[in-house]
Amino acid sequence: MQDRGYYDVDQPYDEDSQLISKCGVLEVAFAYDAPNRKMTVSIVQARDVPSKDRGGTGGYQVHMVLLPTKKQRCKTKVRQGNNPVFKESFRFSRVNQDELPDMGVRFRLYACERMKKERLIGEKLVGFSNLKLDQRESMAVTLPLEPRSNLSGGDSQFSLSGLSRSDSGSSSQSLTHAGGVPELLVGLAYNATTGRLSVEVIKGSHFRNMAMNRAPDTYVKICLMASNGQELSRSKTSIRRGQPNPVYKETFIFQVALFQLSDVTLMFSVYNKRGMKRKEMIGWFSLGLNNSGEEELNHWQDMRESKGQQVCRWHVLLES
């Protein structure tokens, strides 16, 4: 297949202009096989990613998820340097030609360092409707990555007509939630020797108060459940008042023996406190035995394989 050369999917490519991004740029390529309903995405290289003095690290990894279903996801190997070369290809299946306008891929670049949790450096979302796909040749694209903190309501809305814009959501729920879908960033670590399950509630994103025109007063409740549904333990964060993107940074420890780890469920519920005795659930998700989705399953498995190192992931809140 012949490549057409890299250009920014959001605007015509100009060789005399330089793409400027505090998070760097990502060079990718798309190849669509209509008869077999497969989309091949190649991660070629990341360029100009942050150095250590700008919050970067020595290693980087790219995560991808197929939208809007969020059922197919993949990630590259960890590569070193400020201009890491990946040269890895991934194939998404069941990509029907008549559904292309409603589909896309979200790319996220993570900083990876031994003994430390992953950190999201930047992200970009590309809609297939914005690509000039040709079965005879692949299409190369340069994506300026955007920092998550810069994603505001208008920029982060997942829309069928403008899927190439960066999106802080990651599921089909983004199709109906203007201004981004509510998410919670959680860190997990498990010590098999001591049986200590460490759960850090880090921060939320796009929490909204539907009944009132202001940011909600929120807290997060965590319940450890046995396989029969019995509640084994519970904890909750303190309240963050009037914050749509609250920062919690609170850690809770649960005792779970290694032989029990496969039989427990960790339930997260985010509540909006509306009065002394009134509260309403903003959303929930669960990890472990009765996980609520693919992302939650992967997070739990990654935690088990991390040998005590903390693994952090964003999770979309499901409506109650």
C-alpha positions as CSV (number, residue, x, y, z in Angstrom):
1,M,0.0,0.0,0.0
2,Q,1.2,3.5,-0.8
3,D,1.1,6.2,1.9
4,R,-0.2,9.6,1.1
5,G,2.0,11.4,3.6
6,Y,1.2,12.8,7.0
7,Y,-1.2,15.6,7.6
8,D,-3.3,17.0,10.4
9,V,-6.8,15.5,10.2
10,D,-8.3,18.7,11.5
11,Q,-6.8,21.0,8.8
12,P,-5.0,20.7,5.4
13,Y,-1.3,19.8,5.8
14,D,1.2,22.6,5.1
15,E,4.8,21.5,4.9
16,D,5.9,25.0,5.8
17,S,3.9,25.1,9.0
18,Q,4.7,23.2,12.2
19,L,2.1,21.5,14.3
20,I,2.4,22.9,17.8
21,S,1.2,20.8,20.8
22,K,2.4,20.8,24.4
23,C,1.7,17.1,24.5
24,G,3.5,16.3,21.2
25,V,2.1,14.8,18.1
26,L,1.3,11.2,17.1
27,E,1.9,9.8,13.6
28,V,-0.6,7.1,12.7
29,A,-2.0,5.4,9.5
30,F,-5.4,4.0,8.6
31,A,-6.2,1.2,6.1
32,Y,-9.8,0.0,5.6
33,D,-10.7,-3.4,4.2
34,A,-14.4,-3.1,3.3
35,P,-15.0,-6.7,2.1
36,N,-13.6,-8.1,5.4
37,R,-15.0,-5.2,7.5
38,K,-11.6,-4.5,9.1
39,M,-9.8,-1.3,10.0
40,T,-6.1,-1.5,10.5
41,V,-4.5,1.3,12.6
42,S,-0.7,1.7,12.6
43,I,1.0,3.6,15.3
44,V,4.2,4.9,13.7
45,Q,5.8,7.4,16.0
46,A,5.2,10.1,18.7
47,R,7.2,13.3,18.3
48,D,8.0,16.2,20.6
49,V,6.4,14.6,23.6
50,P,7.1,16.3,27.0
51,S,10.6,15.9,28.5
52,K,10.9,15.1,32.1
53,D,11.1,18.7,33.1
54,R,7.7,19.2,31.5
55,G,6.1,16.3,33.1
56,G,7.2,13.6,30.7
57,T,9.1,10.4,31.4
58,G,11.4,7.9,29.8
59,G,8.8,5.6,28.5
60,Y,5.6,6.0,26.6
61,Q,2.6,3.9,25.5
62,V,-0.3,4.5,23.2
63,H,-3.8,3.2,24.1
64,M,-6.6,2.9,21.5
65,V,-10.3,2.3,21.8
66,L,-12.8,1.9,19.0
67,L,-15.8,4.2,19.5
68,P,-18.7,4.3,20.1
69,T,-18.9,0.7,21.3
70,K,-15.7,0.8,23.4
71,K,-15.6,-3.0,23.1
72,Q,-12.3,-3.3,21.1
73,R,-9.2,-1.8,22.6
74,C,-5.5,-2.3,22.3
75,K,-2.2,-0.7,23.3
76,T,1.4,-0.6,22.1
77,K,4.5,-1.7,23.8
78,V,6.3,0.8,26.0
79,R,8.9,2.8,24.0
80,Q,11.6,5.1,25.3
81,G,12.7,8.6,24.4
82,N,11.1,11.9,23.5
83,N,10.4,10.7,20.0
84,P,9.4,7.1,20.6
85,V,9.1,4.9,17.5
86,F,6.4,2.2,17.8
87,K,5.8,0.8,14.3
88,E,3.0,-1.4,15.5
89,S,-0.3,-2.2,13.7
90,F,-3.6,-3.2,15.2
91,R,-6.7,-4.5,13.5
92,F,-10.3,-3.6,14.5
93,S,-12.9,-6.1,13.3
94,R,-16.7,-5.7,12.5
95,V,-16.3,-2.2,11.1
96,N,-19.2,-2.0,8.6
97,Q,-18.9,0.4,5.8
98,D,-22.4,1.9,6.3
99,E,-21.5,2.6,10.0
100,L,-18.2,4.3,9.3
101,P,-19.6,7.9,9.7
102,D,-20.6,7.0,13.3
103,M,-17.3,5.4,14.3
104,G,-13.9,6.5,15.3
105,V,-10.8,5.8,17.4
106,R,-9.6,7.5,20.5
107,F,-5.8,7.7,21.0
108,R,-4.3,8.3,24.4
109,L,-0.6,8.7,25.1
110,Y,0.5,7.6,28.6
111,A,3.8,8.2,30.4
112,C,5.1,4.9,31.9
113,E,7.8,4.7,34.6
114,R,8.8,1.8,36.8
115,M,7.3,1.8,40.3
116,K,5.0,4.7,39.4
117,K,1.5,4.9,38.1
118,E,0.7,5.7,34.5
119,R,-0.1,9.3,33.7
120,L,-2.1,10.5,30.8
121,I,0.0,12.9,28.7
122,G,-2.5,13.7,25.9
123,E,-5.2,12.4,23.7
124,K,-6.9,12.8,20.3
125,L,-10.1,11.4,18.8
126,V,-10.4,10.7,15.1
127,G,-13.7,10.1,13.3
128,F,-13.6,7.8,10.3
129,S,-16.0,10.2,8.5
130,N,-13.1,12.7,8.5
131,L,-10.7,10.3,6.7
132,K,-10.3,9.9,3.0
133,L,-10.2,6.1,3.1
134,D,-9.2,4.2,0.0
135,Q,-8.9,0.4,-0.2
136,R,-5.9,0.7,-2.5
137,E,-3.7,2.7,-0.1
138,S,-3.3,3.6,3.5
139,M,-3.9,7.1,4.8
140,A,-1.3,8.6,7.1
141,V,-2.3,11.2,9.6
142,T,-0.5,13.5,12.1
143,L,-2.5,14.1,15.3
144,P,-1.6,17.0,17.6
145,L,-2.3,15.6,21.1
146,E,-4.3,17.7,23.5
147,P,-3.9,17.7,27.3
148,R,-6.9,16.5,29.3
149,S,-6.9,19.6,31.4
150,N,-7.5,21.7,28.3
151,L,-10.6,19.8,27.3
152,S,-13.6,22.0,28.0
153,G,-17.3,21.5,27.2
154,G,-17.3,22.5,23.5
155,D,-14.1,20.8,22.7
156,S,-14.8,17.5,24.4
157,Q,-18.3,16.8,23.0
158,F,-18.5,13.5,21.2
159,S,-20.5,14.2,18.1
160,L,-21.1,12.2,14.9
161,S,-20.4,15.2,12.7
162,G,-17.2,16.3,14.5
163,L,-15.7,13.1,15.8
164,S,-12.1,14.3,15.1
165,R,-12.3,16.7,18.1
166,S,-10.7,15.5,21.3
167,D,-13.1,13.7,23.6
168,S,-12.8,13.1,27.3
169,G,-15.5,10.4,27.2
170,S,-14.9,6.9,25.9
171,S,-18.2,5.1,25.3
172,S,-21.4,5.3,23.4
173,Q,-22.8,7.4,26.3
174,S,-20.7,10.3,24.8
175,L,-23.2,10.5,22.0
176,T,-25.8,11.9,24.2
177,H,-23.9,13.8,26.9
178,A,-22.9,17.3,25.8
179,G,-19.7,18.7,27.2
180,G,-18.3,15.2,28.0
181,V,-19.4,12.2,29.9
182,P,-18.9,11.8,33.7
183,E,-15.8,9.8,34.5
184,L,-13.8,8.9,37.6
185,L,-10.0,8.3,37.8
186,V,-9.1,5.5,40.1
187,G,-5.8,3.9,41.1
188,L,-5.6,0.3,42.2
189,A,-2.7,-1.7,43.8
190,Y,-2.7,-5.1,45.4
191,N,-0.1,-6.7,47.6
192,A,-0.5,-10.5,47.4
193,T,1.7,-11.0,50.5
194,T,-0.2,-8.8,52.9
195,G,-3.6,-9.1,51.1
196,R,-3.9,-5.3,51.1
197,L,-6.0,-3.9,48.3
198,S,-5.2,-0.2,47.9
199,V,-7.9,2.0,46.2
200,E,-7.2,5.6,45.5
201,V,-10.0,7.9,44.3
202,I,-8.0,10.5,42.4
203,K,-10.4,12.8,40.6
204,G,-13.6,13.2,38.6
205,S,-14.5,14.8,35.3
206,H,-17.7,16.4,34.0
207,F,-19.8,15.9,37.1
208,R,-23.1,17.8,36.6
209,N,-26.1,18.8,38.7
210,M,-29.0,18.2,36.4
211,A,-31.6,19.8,38.7
212,M,-29.7,23.0,39.4
213,N,-27.6,25.3,37.2
214,R,-24.4,24.8,39.3
215,A,-21.7,22.3,39.9
216,P,-22.7,19.5,42.3
217,D,-21.4,18.7,45.8
218,T,-20.1,15.2,45.3
219,Y,-18.6,12.3,47.2
220,V,-17.6,8.7,46.2
221,K,-18.7,5.6,48.0
222,I,-16.8,2.3,47.6
223,C,-18.2,-1.0,48.6
224,L,-16.4,-4.4,48.6
225,M,-18.9,-7.1,47.8
226,A,-18.7,-10.9,48.2
227,S,-19.8,-13.2,45.3
228,N,-23.1,-13.7,47.0
229,G,-23.8,-10.0,47.1
230,Q,-23.0,-9.5,50.7
231,E,-21.3,-6.2,51.6
232,L,-17.9,-6.9,53.2
233,S,-16.7,-3.4,53.7
234,R,-17.4,0.2,52.7
235,S,-15.7,3.6,52.6
236,K,-16.4,7.0,51.2
237,T,-14.5,10.2,50.4
238,S,-15.1,13.6,51.9
239,I,-17.5,15.9,50.0
240,R,-16.1,18.2,47.3
241,R,-18.4,21.2,47.0
242,G,-19.3,23.0,43.8
243,Q,-16.7,21.3,41.6
244,P,-17.5,19.8,38.2
245,N,-14.0,18.2,38.1
246,P,-13.3,17.4,41.7
247,V,-10.0,16.3,43.0
248,Y,-10.2,13.8,45.8
249,K,-6.8,12.1,46.2
250,E,-8.0,9.8,49.0
251,T,-6.8,6.3,49.5
252,F,-8.6,3.4,51.2
253,I,-7.3,0.0,52.2
254,F,-9.3,-3.2,52.0
255,Q,-8.2,-6.6,53.2
256,V,-8.6,-9.3,50.6
257,A,-6.8,-12.6,50.7
258,L,-5.2,-13.7,47.4
259,F,-7.6,-16.7,47.2
260,Q,-10.6,-14.3,47.5
261,L,-9.4,-11.8,44.9
262,S,-11.3,-13.5,42.1
263,D,-14.5,-13.6,44.0
264,V,-15.0,-10.0,45.1
265,T,-16.5,-7.0,43.4
266,L,-15.5,-3.4,44.1
267,M,-18.5,-1.0,43.5
268,F,-17.9,2.7,43.0
269,S,-20.9,5.1,43.3
270,V,-20.7,8.9,42.9
271,Y,-23.4,10.9,44.7
272,N,-24.5,14.5,44.6
273,K,-25.4,15.6,48.1
274,R,-28.4,17.9,47.9
275,G,-29.2,18.4,51.5
276,M,-28.8,17.1,55.0
277,K,-30.7,13.9,54.2
278,R,-31.0,14.1,50.4
279,K,-28.6,12.6,47.8
280,E,-28.8,11.5,44.2
281,M,-26.6,9.1,42.4
282,I,-24.6,10.6,39.5
283,G,-23.4,7.2,38.3
284,W,-21.6,4.1,39.1
285,F,-19.2,1.3,37.9
286,S,-17.8,-1.9,39.3
287,L,-14.5,-3.8,39.1
288,G,-13.7,-7.4,39.9
289,L,-16.0,-10.4,39.7
290,N,-19.1,-8.6,38.5
291,N,-17.3,-5.9,36.5
292,S,-19.5,-3.4,34.6
293,G,-17.6,-3.4,31.4
294,E,-14.5,-4.1,29.3
295,E,-12.5,-1.2,30.7
296,E,-13.2,-2.3,34.3
297,L,-12.3,-5.9,33.5
298,N,-9.0,-4.7,32.0
299,H,-8.2,-2.5,34.9
300,W,-8.7,-5.3,37.4
301,Q,-6.6,-7.7,35.4
302,D,-3.8,-5.1,35.0
303,M,-3.8,-4.5,38.7
304,R,-3.4,-8.3,39.4
305,E,-0.4,-8.4,37.0
306,S,1.3,-5.3,38.2
307,K,2.9,-6.9,41.3
308,G,2.0,-4.3,43.8
309,Q,2.4,-1.2,41.5
310,Q,-0.4,1.2,41.2
311,V,-2.5,1.1,38.0
312,C,-4.7,4.1,37.2
313,R,-7.6,4.2,34.8
314,W,-10.5,6.5,33.9
315,H,-13.9,4.9,34.2
316,V,-17.2,6.1,32.6
317,L,-20.0,6.4,35.1
318,L,-23.1,4.4,34.2
319,E,-26.4,6.0,34.9
320,S,-28.3,4.6,37.8
